[in-house]
Amino acid sequence: MATDRCALTVYFEDPFWVGLFERWEGESYRVSKLTFGPEPRDAEVWERVLREFDRLPFSPGIPSERREEPGNPKRARREARRQMEAIPRTGTKAQRALALQRQEGKLARREKSRAEREAEEAERFRQRQKKRREKRRGH
């Protein structure tokens, strides 16, 4: 049985990570679901695909129009990278809270340093103005 195209999407479906296999054969579309459990590494996903793909119970074929292949592989790679960057990297609630705390601290430091820099520039400006006035008076 020749497969025209296959796709695997790994996503988190509370409480497990799930792999969704999609298969387009001619005019039919078939789907199968594989539960991974904890977040799988790339090597684990590849190993499970190689070991269990032939035994996956795919759904009965439903009629489907053919999806067009993306023409430019560089564009496809950029889009995949953008999608991966959109996924939050920190996993636990505590890690997300710490990341938020660091981000807020960074913003507070930026505001504080900006205010200090502006105050310093204003003080330098006042000193220049004072010096200029003194020079005009001839003292």
Summary of the structure (lengths in Angstrom):
residues: 139
radius of gyration: 29.4
end to end distance: 99.1
largest distance: 99.1
contacts: 278
relative contact order: 0.08
helix: 53%
strand: 22%
